[in-house]
Amino acid sequence: MLATNKRVHSKHSRVDNAKLELPVPREGAISNPINENEEEWEDIMAESESEEEWDKDLKENAWEELLVKMQSNASDNKSHLRGPYIGTSERTLFRQKAKAKILKASAVGSHSIESYFIRNSIREVETEVEIEGDRPDDELSDDEEDHEREDEDVSEEKIITEINEHLSNKENQKTIGIEERAKLEAVLQYLRLRQIGMNQTYARIQVATANGKSSYWSRCLVHWVKEWKVNKKIVLSRRGKHPKTKSLLTHNDVFLRIGSWLREHHKFDITPRMLQKYVSELILPSLGASNENKSISEKTALRWLRALGWIYSETKKGVYIDGHERADVVAYRENFLQLMKEYEKRMIRAKDGDPDTLEMPIDLSNEERPLVFYTHDESVFYSNDGQRVIWHPKGEMPLRKKGRGRSIMVSEFLSEVDGPLRYIRADGTRLEAREIIYPGKKYDGYWTGESVAEQFKKAIAIHKEKFPDYDALWAFDNSSNHNCFAGNALHVGKMNLGPGGQQALLRDTVFNGQKQVMVFPDDHSDLTLRGKAKGMKLVLMERGLWREGLLKTCEKCRLKVEEPARSVCCAQRILELQPDFLAQKSLLEEIAEAEGQKIIFYPKFHCEFNFIEMYWGAAKRYTRDNCDYSFDGLKSTVPAALESIGIGLIRRFANKSFRYMDAYRRGLTGADAEKQVKKYRSHRRIPDNWATEA
């Protein structure tokens, strides 16, 4: 048949279309073979007795009949047009049915896929199948329906209880609005109707009708129930809660000017305060707003930055490991707080609720004098230490210099009486305890324990000249520099096991009431040992404590393992437990004792007790805001930053540190202490009724 069709088209291609005159179709002519089924087409082909007769009919009238029939039946018989093969022949369908029978037979005895998405295990499913036989999967027994209804009742009862508790809670009375209360009460009505057996649709319509609401509101009621189950709250309408004023930022000229100014001048050092100042001083006057009260707030400037595509994020993060509640730290902290409580009775301090006013101590004995409390610390400022958290266009970050750059170290004594320790004499001579160095091997070297000691001596001299009638209490943190010993102090860390060599020349001491010299005399028989240190072994032998086979330092002592019972493991351990070595004081303690001063050291990991830490924070904020990433700029910025912190702010810092101490005395730690310190921010201590108010 296909070959014949090709021949027909081939014959037709040789017919001169211009000279072909198609007669009127004769009655009973053939119908469109393309639109009829194959049997009709084969009948048409059989009517031609030979190839010559077919060619003759085609030339005379076949083409006319074909064209006419095709045009007339095209719209009526579209469903019979042969389309693409889609696998629906009898042979294909038969093959697919046979394959399905094989798969169905192999699946006999296995579980349906739904059984893997329910809570029952496979063994429970098998048990149920054995008991219930051929009951359809989608048909529940009466007991199952009752069980489902009981679960639903329990869930509804739980929601009713939760909503009632939420509405009756006294803390929520001020925060629950009219809309939220009305919606929750409608939910309660709906759930109570469901409890008595009313179906979902009728129950929601009944509640909506009772409240005078529409069918849409009734459908929302069901969603509120589901939302409460998940989030324990419902979504409230935002109608009437949107801003009613038009933002100035929508003004095209303002938007373009601010965006241009930000990218040209302050792309990576912008703050909301800077934007507020720019808008108030330049943008608003250009729009004719000359009134000095016409300005935007800092909060508005922050919203504008976000609207302009700036985000606030950190450029670098760090990790802090805390030993706040370590047993030895807690014991030391308790002793420190008790000592500070006694010293506070004599301190000149800021008045509670009025940090700008000082209070003198009262009820002092004749031998006691007012006490000025000085706290000390060091801090390092870096030339490339700009703002770490900045506003920047989304997807863009500034290209900063690598490394932190050169640094400036500041060592300061601070008091709440008059801030940094300094004094100007009558002749104009300026005395200042502050020390500023440029650390580095090629510059001013490094800050050592001896450097702190020299500064401490200078600070004591300034205090005595400035406050001759007041005593002083000097507080240092527990750093290695502040706990260092004098060069000739009785410290085993500076000794070797044997005599001579590179070891410190220790001072003479007293053992069992007798003087013991720690250095060989100048007339010693061994010329190489004259004026040299004796070492651990000889010192222990003179005391009768040496044991054969002792090492200088055992493994546990080297690793600083805490074992109080271990006392004779090595030469170092035996010697450091001797009374004279245990009584050895640090260099700063010796200076304070020699000068008649009082000294105290903060507990480890408790920087919140030292209010100079907040002083450094305020200074570094200033330097970061004014950082130009150059060392010359840093040299001028650091002194300006330190002078920008007023005495009122320093006294507030001091009050906050003393509030922390008071919180720890009351047994508060961590988040609880932080909460109470923030709550009573204008006081020096936490009130006695803090627990009742909490």
C-alpha positions in Angstrom: 0.0 0.0 0.0 2.8 2.4 0.8 4.5 1.6 -2.5 1.4 2.3 -4.3 1.1 5.7 -2.6 4.6 6.5 -3.6 3.7 5.7 -7.2 0.6 7.9 -7.1 2.7 10.8 -5.9 5.3 10.0 -8.5 2.6 9.9 -11.3 1.1 13.1 -10.0 4.5 14.9 -10.0 4.6 14.4 -13.8 1.2 15.9 -14.4 1.1 19.5 -15.7 -0.9 21.3 -13.0 -1.5 24.3 -15.2 -3.2 22.2 -18.0 -5.0 19.8 -15.7 -8.7 20.4 -15.7 -10.4 18.6 -12.8 -14.0 17.6 -13.7 -16.8 17.8 -11.2 -16.7 14.8 -8.9 -18.9 12.0 -10.0 -21.6 10.6 -7.8 -20.4 7.7 -5.6 -16.8 8.7 -5.9 -14.3 7.4 -3.4 -14.0 9.1 -0.1 -10.7 10.4 1.3 -8.5 7.4 1.7 -6.4 9.1 4.4 -9.4 9.7 6.6 -10.9 6.1 6.2 -9.7 2.9 7.8 -7.3 0.5 6.1 -10.1 -1.9 4.9 -11.8 0.9 2.9 -8.5 1.9 1.4 -7.7 -1.7 0.3 -11.2 -1.9 -1.3 -10.4 1.2 -3.3 -7.1 -0.3 -4.4 -8.9 -3.6 -5.4 -11.3 -1.7 -7.7 -8.4 -0.9 -10.1 -8.0 -4.0 -12.3 -4.6 -3.1 -13.5 -2.0 -0.4 -13.2 -3.0 1.2 -16.5 -6.7 1.6 -15.4 -5.5 3.3 -12.1 -3.3 5.7 -14.1 -6.1 6.6 -16.4 -8.6 7.2 -13.6 -6.1 9.3 -11.8 -5.5 11.5 -14.7 -9.2 12.1 -15.4 -10.9 12.5 -12.1 -9.1 10.8 -9.1 -7.2 13.9 -8.1 -10.2 16.1 -8.1 -12.1 13.6 -5.9 -9.1 13.3 -3.5 -8.8 17.1 -3.1 -12.5 17.7 -2.7 -13.0 14.9 -0.2 -9.9 15.8 1.8 -11.1 19.4 2.1 -14.7 18.4 3.1 -13.7 15.8 5.6 -10.7 17.4 7.2 -12.8 19.1 10.0 -15.3 16.2 10.5 -12.9 13.3 10.8 -9.9 14.7 12.7 -10.2 11.9 15.3 -9.4 9.3 12.6 -6.1 10.9 11.5 -3.2 8.6 12.2 -0.9 10.2 14.8 2.5 9.2 16.2 2.8 5.6 17.5 2.3 5.6 21.3 2.5 1.9 22.1 -1.2 1.0 21.9 -1.2 -1.7 19.4 -2.8 -5.1 20.2 0.6 -6.8 20.3 2.1 -4.3 22.7 -0.9 -4.3 25.0 -0.9 -8.1 25.1 2.8 -8.1 26.0 2.3 -5.5 28.8 -0.6 -7.5 30.3 1.5 -10.6 30.4 4.3 -8.8 32.2 1.8 -7.4 34.7 0.5 -10.9 35.5 4.0 -12.1 36.2 4.8 -9.1 38.5 1.5 -9.5 40.3 2.1 -13.2 40.9 5.6 -12.5 42.3 4.2 -9.8 44.7 1.9 -12.2 46.5 2.6 -12.4 50.2 4.6 -9.1 50.3 3.6 -5.8 51.9 2.2 -2.8 50.1 4.3 0.3 50.1 1.9 2.1 52.4 2.9 -0.2 55.3 6.4 1.4 55.3 5.0 4.9 56.1 3.0 4.1 59.2 4.3 3.6 62.8 3.5 -0.1 63.0 6.4 -2.4 62.4 6.3 -5.1 59.7 5.8 -7.7 62.4 2.7 -5.8 63.6 1.4 -5.5 60.1 1.8 -9.3 59.6 -0.1 -9.9 62.8 -3.0 -7.6 61.8 -3.2 -9.3 58.4 -3.4 -12.7 60.0 -6.1 -11.6 62.4 -8.2 -9.5 60.1 -7.9 -11.6 57.0 -9.0 -10.0 53.7 -10.4 -6.8 55.2 -9.7 -3.9 52.8 -6.9 -1.5 53.7 -9.0 1.6 53.5 -11.8 0.2 55.7 -11.4 0.8 59.4 -13.1 -1.2 62.1 -15.3 0.4 64.7 -12.6 0.0 67.4 -10.1 1.8 65.2 -12.5 4.6 64.4 -13.1 5.0 68.2 -9.4 5.0 68.9 -8.7 7.7 66.3 -11.5 9.8 67.7 -10.1 9.4 71.2 -6.7 10.6 70.0 -8.3 13.6 68.4 -10.2 14.3 71.6 -7.0 14.2 73.6 -5.3 16.6 71.1 -8.2 19.0 71.2 -8.4 18.9 74.9 -4.7 19.7 75.1 -5.1 22.7 72.8 -8.0 24.0 74.8 -6.0 23.7 78.0 -3.0 25.5 76.4 -5.1 28.4 75.1 -6.9 28.8 78.4 -3.6 29.0 80.2 -2.3 31.5 77.7 -5.3 33.7 78.0 -5.4 33.6 81.8 -1.6 34.2 82.3 -1.1 37.5 84.1 2.2 38.2 82.2 0.3 37.9 78.9 -2.6 40.2 79.9 -0.7 43.3 78.7 0.6 41.8 75.5 -2.5 40.0 74.2 -4.5 42.3 71.9 -8.2 42.4 71.0 -7.7 40.6 67.7 -5.6 37.8 69.2 -8.0 37.3 72.1 -11.0 37.2 69.7 -9.3 34.6 67.4 -8.3 32.4 70.3 -11.7 32.4 71.8 -13.2 31.5 68.4 -10.8 28.6 68.3 -12.0 27.5 71.7 -15.6 27.6 70.5 -14.7 25.5 67.4 -12.8 22.9 69.4 -15.6 22.5 71.9 -18.1 21.9 69.1 -15.7 19.3 67.7 -15.6 17.6 71.1 -19.3 17.0 71.2 -19.1 15.2 67.8 -19.9 18.0 65.3 -18.0 17.6 62.0 -15.4 20.0 61.0 -17.3 21.9 58.3 -20.4 22.4 60.3 -18.5 23.4 63.4 -16.5 26.1 61.7 -19.6 27.5 59.9 -21.4 27.6 63.2 -18.6 29.6 64.9 -18.3 32.0 62.0 -22.0 32.6 61.9 -22.1 33.2 65.7 -19.3 35.8 65.3 -20.9 37.4 62.3 -18.0 36.4 60.0 -17.8 35.1 56.4 -17.1 31.6 55.1 -13.5 32.6 54.4 -13.1 33.4 58.1 -14.5 30.0 59.0 -11.8 28.3 56.8 -9.1 30.4 58.4 -10.4 29.1 61.8 -9.2 25.6 60.9 -5.7 26.9 59.9 -5.4 28.8 63.2 -6.0 25.5 65.1 -3.2 23.8 63.0 -0.9 26.7 63.5 -1.4 26.7 67.3 -0.5 23.0 67.3 2.8 23.7 65.7 3.9 27.1 66.9 1.7 27.8 69.9 0.6 31.1 68.4 -1.5 32.4 65.5 -0.7 34.9 62.8 -2.3 38.3 63.4 -3.3 40.8 60.8 -0.9 43.5 59.8 -3.7 45.8 58.8 -3.1 49.3 60.1 0.4 48.5 61.3 2.3 49.7 58.3 4.0 53.2 58.2 1.6 56.0 57.4 4.4 58.5 56.4 6.4 58.6 53.2 10.1 58.1 53.7 12.4 60.8 52.5 14.6 58.1 51.0 11.9 57.6 48.3 12.9 61.0 47.0 15.0 60.2 43.9 17.5 63.0 44.4 18.0 62.1 48.0 18.5 58.4 47.2 21.0 59.1 44.5 23.0 61.7 46.5 23.3 59.4 49.6 24.2 56.4 47.5 26.9 58.4 45.6 28.3 59.8 48.9 28.5 56.4 50.5 30.4 54.8 47.7 32.8 57.6 47.1 33.8 58.6 50.6 32.6 56.0 53.2 32.2 52.7 51.5 33.6 50.6 54.3 33.8 52.9 57.3 30.2 54.2 57.4 28.2 54.2 60.6 24.5 55.2 61.1 25.7 58.2 63.1 27.8 59.4 60.2 24.9 59.1 57.8 22.6 60.9 60.3 25.1 63.8 60.4 25.5 64.0 56.6 21.7 64.0 56.0 21.1 66.6 58.7 23.9 69.0 57.7 23.8 68.6 53.9 20.8 66.8 52.5 18.0 68.5 54.5 19.3 72.0 54.1 19.4 71.5 50.3 15.7 70.6 50.4 14.8 73.8 52.2 14.6 72.3 55.8 16.5 75.1 57.7 15.0 74.3 61.1 17.6 72.9 63.4 15.1 70.5 64.8 14.6 68.9 61.4 16.8 65.9 61.4 16.6 62.1 61.2 17.4 59.8 64.1 20.2 57.4 64.3 17.7 54.5 64.1 16.3 56.0 60.9 19.8 56.2 59.5 20.3 52.5 60.3 17.1 51.6 58.4 18.2 53.7 55.4 21.5 51.9 55.3 19.7 48.6 55.1 17.4 50.0 52.4 20.4 51.1 50.4 21.8 47.6 50.4 24.3 47.8 53.2 24.6 45.0 55.8 26.2 44.8 59.2 28.6 41.9 59.6 31.8 40.8 61.2 35.0 40.7 59.2 36.7 38.3 61.6 35.7 36.0 64.5 37.6 34.7 67.4 37.3 32.0 70.1 37.5 32.5 73.8 38.0 29.6 76.2 36.9 30.3 79.8 38.0 28.8 83.1 35.5 30.9 85.1 34.3 28.1 87.4 37.5 26.1 87.9 37.9 25.0 91.5 41.1 26.9 92.2 39.7 30.0 90.5 36.5 29.9 92.5 38.4 29.6 95.8 40.7 32.5 94.9 37.6 34.6 93.8 35.9 34.1 97.1 38.9 35.3 99.1 39.4 38.3 96.7 35.7 39.4 97.1 36.0 39.2 100.9 39.1 41.4 100.8 37.5 43.9 98.4 34.5 44.1 100.7 36.7 45.2 103.6 38.6 47.7 101.4 35.4 49.2 100.0 34.5 50.6 103.4 37.5 53.0 103.2 37.3 53.8 99.4 36.5 57.2 97.9 33.9 56.2 95.4 31.2 57.5 93.1 27.8 58.0 94.7 25.0 55.5 94.0 22.7 56.8 91.3 24.9 59.8 90.7 28.3 58.8 89.3 29.3 62.4 88.8 29.5 62.9 92.6 32.2 61.4 94.9 31.5 60.1 98.4 34.0 60.1 101.1 34.1 57.1 103.5 32.5 57.4 106.9 33.0 55.8 110.3 36.8 55.4 109.9 38.9 54.8 113.0 41.7 57.1 114.0 44.3 55.0 112.4 42.5 54.6 109.1 42.7 57.0 106.2 40.5 57.3 103.0 41.6 54.9 100.3 42.1 55.6 96.6 41.6 52.5 94.5 43.9 52.3 91.4 43.5 49.6 88.8 46.2 48.8 86.3 46.4 47.1 82.9 48.2 47.2 79.5 46.6 47.3 76.1 48.0 47.3 72.6 46.7 49.4 69.7 47.4 48.3 66.1 47.7 50.6 63.1 45.6 48.3 60.8 43.0 47.6 63.5 40.0 49.2 61.8 36.3 48.4 62.4 35.7 44.7 62.5 32.0 44.9 62.0 31.2 47.3 59.2 28.4 48.3 56.9 29.2 47.3 53.3 27.4 46.7 50.0 26.1 43.2 49.8 28.6 41.0 48.1 31.5 43.4 48.5 34.2 43.6 51.1 37.0 46.1 51.6 40.6 45.2 50.6 42.4 45.6 53.9 46.2 45.6 54.6 47.5 42.2 55.6 48.5 41.8 59.2 47.7 44.2 62.1 50.6 46.5 61.3 52.8 48.2 63.8 51.5 48.7 67.4 51.5 51.0 70.3 51.4 49.7 73.9 49.8 51.7 76.7 50.2 50.9 80.4 47.9 52.9 82.6 46.9 53.4 86.2 43.2 54.4 86.5 41.1 55.5 89.4 37.5 56.6 89.8 38.6 59.6 91.8 40.1 61.5 88.8 40.8 59.0 86.0 44.3 58.4 84.7 46.9 58.9 87.4 48.7 62.3 86.8 49.6 65.4 88.6 50.6 69.0 87.7 52.9 70.7 90.2 52.6 74.3 91.1 55.5 75.2 88.8 53.7 73.5 85.8 55.7 70.3 85.8 53.5 67.5 84.6 53.8 64.1 86.2 52.1 61.1 84.6 52.0 57.4 85.4 51.0 56.4 81.9 53.7 54.7 79.8 53.5 54.5 76.0 56.0 52.4 74.0 56.4 51.3 70.4 57.1 47.5 70.8 59.6 45.8 68.6 63.2 44.6 68.7 64.2 47.6 66.4 62.1 50.1 68.4 61.5 50.3 72.2 61.9 46.6 72.9 59.2 44.8 74.8 57.3 45.3 78.0 58.6 43.1 80.8 58.0 42.6 84.5 60.8 45.0 85.3 59.1 47.6 83.2 55.9 47.2 85.2 57.9 47.5 88.4 59.5 50.8 87.4 56.2 52.2 86.4 54.7 51.1 89.7 57.4 52.9 91.6 56.7 56.1 89.6 52.9 55.7 90.2 53.4 55.4 94.0 55.5 58.6 94.0 52.9 60.5 92.1 50.1 59.3 94.4 52.1 60.3 97.5 52.6 63.8 96.1 49.1 64.2 94.9 47.2 62.7 97.8 49.5 62.9 100.8 46.5 62.3 103.2 45.1 59.3 101.4 46.2 55.7 101.3 46.2 53.7 98.0 45.1 50.2 97.0 46.8 49.0 93.8 45.1 46.2 91.8 46.8 44.1 89.0 45.6 41.2 86.9 47.2 37.8 87.2 49.5 37.9 84.2 53.0 36.5 84.2 54.5 40.0 84.0 52.7 41.1 87.1 53.6 37.9 89.0 57.3 37.9 88.1 59.9 37.7 90.8 63.0 39.8 91.4 66.2 38.6 89.8 67.6 37.3 93.1 64.3 36.0 94.5 64.0 32.5 95.9 62.5 30.8 92.9 63.4 27.3 91.8 62.6 28.1 88.2 65.8 30.1 88.1 68.1 27.3 89.5 70.0 24.4 87.9 70.5 21.0 89.5 74.3 21.4 89.7 76.5 24.3 90.7 77.6 27.2 88.4 76.6 27.6 84.9 73.9 30.0 83.6 71.6 30.4 86.6 70.4 33.3 88.8 72.3 34.3 91.9 69.7 33.9 94.6 69.6 36.0 97.8 70.6 34.5 101.1 67.9 32.9 103.1 67.2 31.5 106.6 66.5 27.8 107.2 65.8 26.3 110.6 66.9 29.6 112.2 70.3 29.5 110.4 71.4 31.7 107.5 72.0 29.8 104.3 74.1 31.4 101.6 72.9 30.5 98.1 76.1 31.6 96.3 79.7 30.3 96.6 82.0 32.8 98.5 84.7 34.7 96.6 87.4 32.7 98.5 86.0 29.3 97.5 88.7 26.6 96.9 87.4 26.0 93.4 88.3 29.1 91.4 85.6 28.3 88.8 82.9 28.4 91.4 83.7 31.6 93.1 80.7 33.9 93.0 78.6 31.2 91.3 75.2 29.8 92.3 75.2 26.6 94.4 72.4 24.8 92.5 69.5 22.7 93.9 71.6 19.6 94.8 74.0 21.4 97.1 71.2 23.5 98.7 69.3 20.4 99.5 72.4 18.6 100.8 73.0 21.5 103.2 69.5 21.2 104.4 69.7 17.4 104.7 67.0 16.8 102.2 69.0 15.3 99.3 68.1 11.8 98.1 70.2 9.8 95.7 68.8 9.5 92.2 66.7 12.6 92.3 66.0 14.3 89.0 65.9 18.0 88.7 62.2 17.9 87.4 60.0 14.9 87.1 57.5 14.4 84.3 54.5 15.3 86.4 56.1 18.5 87.7 57.1 19.4 84.1 53.4 18.9 83.0 52.2 20.8 86.1 50.0 18.0 87.3 48.2 19.0 90.5 48.8 16.4 93.2 49.2 17.9 96.7 50.3 14.6 98.2 53.3 14.5 95.8 56.2 16.1 97.7 59.5 14.2 97.2 59.3 13.3 93.5 62.2 15.5 92.3 64.6 18.2 93.5 62.4 21.0 92.2 59.3 19.8 94.1 61.2 19.3 97.4 62.8 22.7 97.3 59.7 24.7 96.2 57.7 23.3 99.1 60.2 24.7 101.6 58.8 27.5 103.9 61.2 30.2 102.7 60.5 29.4 99.0 56.8 29.3 99.6 56.9 32.7 101.4 58.7 34.4 98.5 56.6 37.3 97.2 56.5 38.7 93.6 58.4 41.8 92.6 55.3 44.0 92.7 54.4 42.8 96.2 57.9 43.5 97.4 57.8 47.0 96.0 54.4 47.7 97.6 55.6 46.3 101.0 58.7 48.5 100.8 56.6 51.6 100.0 53.9 50.9 102.6 51.3 50.3 100.0 48.4 47.8 99.7 48.3 45.6 96.6 45.8 43.0 95.3 45.5 40.8 92.3 42.3 40.1 90.4 41.1 36.4 90.0 42.0 34.8 86.7 39.3 34.9 83.9 37.5 37.7 85.6 38.2 40.7 83.5 34.7 42.1 84.4 36.1 43.0 87.9 38.7 45.3 86.3 36.9 48.5 85.0 40.0 49.5 83.0 39.0 46.9 80.5 35.9 49.0 79.6 38.2 52.0 79.4 40.3 50.2 76.8 37.1 49.2 74.9 36.0 52.8 74.7 39.4 53.9 73.6 39.7 51.2 70.9 36.3 52.1 69.6 37.5 55.7 69.1 40.7 54.5 67.3 38.8 52.2 65.0 36.3 54.9 64.1 39.3 57.1 63.2 41.7 54.5 61.8 43.5 55.5 58.7 45.7 52.3 58.6 49.0 54.1 59.1 51.4 54.1 62.1 51.7 57.9 62.0 47.9 58.2 62.2 47.9 55.7 65.1 50.5 57.8 67.1 48.1 60.8 67.0 44.9 58.8 67.4 45.8 56.8 70.6 46.4 59.8 72.9 43.3 61.5 71.6 41.3 58.3 72.2 42.5 58.1 75.8 41.7 61.7 76.5 38.2 61.4 74.9 37.0 59.3 77.8 35.6 61.6 80.5 35.7 61.0 84.3 31.9 60.5 84.4 32.2 57.5 82.1 35.1 56.1 84.0 33.1 56.2 87.2 30.2 54.4 85.5 32.7 51.7 84.4 33.8 51.4 88.0 30.3 51.1 89.3 29.6 48.3 86.8 32.7 46.3 88.0 31.7 46.7 91.6 28.1 45.5 90.7 29.7 42.4 89.3 31.6 41.8 92.5 28.4 42.2 94.5 26.6 39.8 92.2 29.2 37.1 92.8 29.0 37.6 96.5 25.3 36.9 96.3 26.0 33.6 94.5 25.1 34.8 91.0 27.3 33.7 88.1 27.1 33.8 84.3 23.9 35.0 82.7 22.2 35.6 86.1 24.9 38.0 87.2 24.9 39.7 83.8 21.2 40.2 84.0 21.2 41.9 87.4 24.2 44.0 86.5 22.4 45.4 83.5 19.2 45.9 85.4 20.7 48.1 88.2 23.0 50.0 85.9 22.9 53.3 87.9 24.0 51.6 91.2 27.3 50.4 92.6 25.7 47.3 94.1 22.7 45.1 93.6 19.8 45.9 96.0 19.0 43.4 98.8 15.5 42.9 97.4 16.8 41.8 93.9 15.4 38.3 94.3 11.9 39.6 95.2 11.9 42.0 92.2 13.1 39.2 89.9 
